[in-house]
Amino acid sequence: MVGAGPAGSAAALHLARAGVDVLLLEKSGFPRDKVCGDGLTPRGVHQLVRMGIDINAPGWMRNRGMRWVCEGRQVEIDWPRLGSGPDFGLTRTRRDFDDLLAAHAVAAGARLRTGVRVTAPVTDRAGRIVGVTAVAGPDKEPVRFRAPLVVAADGASARTALQMGLERDPRRTIATAARRYYRSEDRSHDPYLELWADLLCSRTGRDLPGYGWVFPLGDGRINVGLGALPHRRHGAVDLRATLDRWLPRLPEEWGVTEENAASPLRSAALPMGFNRHPQYHRGLLLVGDSAGMVSPWSGEGIGQAMEAAEVAAETIALALARPAGPGREHALRQYPTEINRRWGRHYRLGNLAGDLVLGRYGYRPVLHPRVMASPPLLRTLARLLTHVADEPPRDTIDGVLHALMRAVPRTRPRARSAPPS
Ligand SMILES: Cc1cc2nc3c(=O)[nH]c(=O)nc-3n(C[C@H](O)[C@H](O)[C@H](O)COP(=O)(O)OP(=O)(O)OC[C@H]3O[C@@H](n4cnc5c(N)ncnc54)[C@H](O)[C@@H]3O)c2cc1C
């Protein structure tokens, strides 16, 4: 396993529970920071519950829904009460979250080695990955590990996948986002994740092709940030300047000022909409940001990384139960098929929405005053953005969303040509 973010640690945990000997290699040491909004929607919470993580323990901050703010109006949309998942979201800093998840993977039996930076895949004559090389510790001692299967969970850099020849799909978007922590007793216990749809780009004065957020952390701090999709209409968005233009609009009593800043502003990339494929290739499974699994609708990627990790772990455990050869390969190709079954249509539609609307005009058209005045439309929108619905459908909104998804043609996971012999 290369990388111990949510993708790597969740995959390691599920694999260890399935009795597989798993080695988790992480270049950093825990606890460590990760630039993120720190927010989980119910689908992500569902994954934590499935891993047996105690979300009632101190340190977790619950939210009951989203509050959208646009043109002076605001609406609160509670997470749906579904039969098949939690009806709340969570926040927790990634410094804590990733540390906790890695510790759970270790408690389940995974072997974690921190301070080990993977440098290259080791391949056999047929081009199949059979291990990795790395440098370990402060002296950068060269090391080599062998494994029948490797999971690339090394995040947006996707270095392992790239070195195996898996280029990024140029048609898929890479958004950028930035966040900063502030001390704000006033907002830190807000029961809603707040999202602003009418931010203006500093340079062009046009709507930001993205949104701003204020997420409560429950510990006296809030996570404030903004993200933008790239589009030629806007050129490069200066996130810092756009943030500076937005913050004075926040109520004064929240105290989101320079004196209350609790961290520097940091930004990072969000690889979206399945931007790297195939997700299984010659012994390598791509999970999380390394496969561009961030939702093109919302910019969430933690829940997706953990859910894909569970699918990958189950696929690997079943594949390893077969002897090496065509039967095992057949089992491994089930991974992209299952990922595509779960998200393929939702992401295709999201990619289209990103190209046609969100990347051009941002979220303001989506939060048209008529939509904001209509609770059923808002509830539908919330489920569409966060991919939260019962299957089979249990209510009218589920039914509408399922019909919409069925109207989107399925994609077939792309196979790669055979390696040169
Ligand atoms: C500003 C911002 C805000 C965001 N907000 C949210 C949000 O609120 N909610 C949400 O769901 N998602 C959010 N995301 C997306 C989310 O952060 C990612 O989708 C998520 O972290 C993906 O998890 P991952 O495990 O695939 O990758 P990462 O979390 O990036 O983990 C990769 C790990 O691999 C390690 N690694 C990398 N290279 C190597 C190597 N060569 N050798 C060994 N280890 C290596 C890294 O150190 C890291 O620990 C946000 C992203 C950004 C940039």
The ligand as an SDF file (V2000), in Angstrom:
LIG
                    3D

 53 58  0  0  0  0  0  0  0  0999 V2000
   -8.3970   22.5080   -0.0390 C   0  0  0  0  0  0  0  0  0  0  0  0
   -9.0680   21.1590   -0.1180 C   0  0  0  0  0  0  0  0  0  0  0  0
  -10.2500   20.9470    0.5590 C   0  0  0  0  0  0  0  0  0  0  0  0
  -10.8630   19.6890    0.5280 C   0  0  0  0  0  0  0  0  0  0  0  0
  -11.9850   19.5030    1.3000 N   0  0  0  0  0  0  0  0  0  0  0  0
  -12.5550   18.2910    1.3490 C   0  0  0  0  0  0  0  0  0  0  0  0
  -13.6410   18.0520    2.2290 C   0  0  0  0  0  0  0  0  0  0  0  0
  -14.0690   18.9280    2.9900 O   0  0  0  0  0  0  0  0  0  0  0  0
  -14.2040   16.8260    2.2190 N   0  0  0  0  0  0  0  0  0  0  0  0
  -13.7470   15.8210    1.4190 C   0  0  0  0  0  0  0  0  0  0  0  0
  -14.3230   14.7260    1.4420 O   0  0  0  0  0  0  0  0  0  0  0  0
  -12.6830   16.0120    0.6040 N   0  0  0  0  0  0  0  0  0  0  0  0
  -12.0610   17.2080    0.5640 C   0  0  0  0  0  0  0  0  0  0  0  0
  -10.9570   17.3910   -0.2130 N   0  0  0  0  0  0  0  0  0  0  0  0
  -10.4260   16.2530   -0.9940 C   0  0  0  0  0  0  0  0  0  0  0  0
   -9.6510   15.2910   -0.0580 C   0  0  0  0  0  0  0  0  0  0  0  0
   -8.6720   16.0060    0.6630 O   0  0  0  0  0  0  0  0  0  0  0  0
   -8.9770   14.1650   -0.8620 C   0  0  0  0  0  0  0  0  0  0  0  0
   -9.8710   13.6770   -1.8280 O   0  0  0  0  0  0  0  0  0  0  0  0
   -8.5280   13.0200    0.0470 C   0  0  0  0  0  0  0  0  0  0  0  0
   -7.5080   13.4350    0.8970 O   0  0  0  0  0  0  0  0  0  0  0  0
   -8.0540   11.8190   -0.7910 C   0  0  0  0  0  0  0  0  0  0  0  0
   -7.4700   10.8450    0.0540 O   0  0  0  0  0  0  0  0  0  0  0  0
   -6.2570    9.9220   -0.4760 P   0  0  0  0  0  0  0  0  0  0  0  0
   -5.9670    8.9790    0.6180 O   0  0  0  0  0  0  0  0  0  0  0  0
   -6.5560    9.4200   -1.8270 O   0  0  0  0  0  0  0  0  0  0  0  0
   -5.0380   10.9230   -0.6810 O   0  0  0  0  0  0  0  0  0  0  0  0
   -4.2080   11.8240    0.4420 P   0  0  0  0  0  0  0  0  0  0  0  0
   -5.1480   12.1990    1.4940 O   0  0  0  0  0  0  0  0  0  0  0  0
   -3.5350   12.8410   -0.3560 O   0  0  0  0  0  0  0  0  0  0  0  0
   -3.1950   10.7650    1.0080 O   0  0  0  0  0  0  0  0  0  0  0  0
   -2.0710   10.3390    0.2640 C   0  0  0  0  0  0  0  0  0  0  0  0
   -1.0080    9.8630    1.2300 C   0  0  0  0  0  0  0  0  0  0  0  0
    0.0580    9.2730    0.4890 O   0  0  0  0  0  0  0  0  0  0  0  0
    1.2870    9.7440    1.0090 C   0  0  0  0  0  0  0  0  0  0  0  0
    2.2690    9.6640   -0.0820 N   0  0  0  0  0  0  0  0  0  0  0  0
    2.2980   10.3870   -1.2090 C   0  0  0  0  0  0  0  0  0  0  0  0
    3.3320   10.0270   -1.9870 N   0  0  0  0  0  0  0  0  0  0  0  0
    3.9770    9.0290   -1.3170 C   0  0  0  0  0  0  0  0  0  0  0  0
    5.1410    8.2470   -1.6100 C   0  0  0  0  0  0  0  0  0  0  0  0
    5.8420    8.4200   -2.7300 N   0  0  0  0  0  0  0  0  0  0  0  0
    5.5200    7.3140   -0.7170 N   0  0  0  0  0  0  0  0  0  0  0  0
    4.8250    7.1180    0.4420 C   0  0  0  0  0  0  0  0  0  0  0  0
    3.7200    7.8590    0.7750 N   0  0  0  0  0  0  0  0  0  0  0  0
    3.3020    8.7890   -0.1100 C   0  0  0  0  0  0  0  0  0  0  0  0
    0.9880   11.1700    1.4660 C   0  0  0  0  0  0  0  0  0  0  0  0
    1.9350   11.6230    2.4190 O   0  0  0  0  0  0  0  0  0  0  0  0
   -0.4110   10.9910    2.0670 C   0  0  0  0  0  0  0  0  0  0  0  0
   -0.3570   10.6070    3.4120 O   0  0  0  0  0  0  0  0  0  0  0  0
  -10.3070   18.6410   -0.2340 C   0  0  0  0  0  0  0  0  0  0  0  0
   -9.1090   18.8470   -0.9330 C   0  0  0  0  0  0  0  0  0  0  0  0
   -8.4960   20.0870   -0.8880 C   0  0  0  0  0  0  0  0  0  0  0  0
   -7.1970   20.2950   -1.6330 C   0  0  0  0  0  0  0  0  0  0  0  0
  1  2  1  0
  2  3  1  0
  2 52  2  0
  3  4  2  0
  4  5  1  0
  4 50  1  0
  5  6  2  0
  6  7  1  0
  6 13  1  0
  7  8  2  0
  7  9  1  0
  9 10  1  0
 10 11  2  0
 10 12  1  0
 12 13  2  0
 13 14  1  0
 14 15  1  0
 14 50  1  0
 15 16  1  0
 16 17  1  0
 16 18  1  0
 18 19  1  0
 18 20  1  0
 20 21  1  0
 20 22  1  0
 22 23  1  0
 23 24  1  0
 24 25  2  0
 24 26  1  0
 24 27  1  0
 27 28  1  0
 28 29  2  0
 28 30  1  0
 28 31  1  0
 31 32  1  0
 32 33  1  0
 33 34  1  0
 33 48  1  0
 34 35  1  0
 35 36  1  0
 35 46  1  0
 36 37  1  0
 36 45  1  0
 37 38  2  0
 38 39  1  0
 39 40  1  0
 39 45  2  0
 40 41  1  0
 40 42  2  0
 42 43  1  0
 43 44  2  0
 44 45  1  0
 46 47  1  0
 46 48  1  0
 48 49  1  0
 50 51  2  0
 51 52  1  0
 52 53  1  0
M  END
$$$$
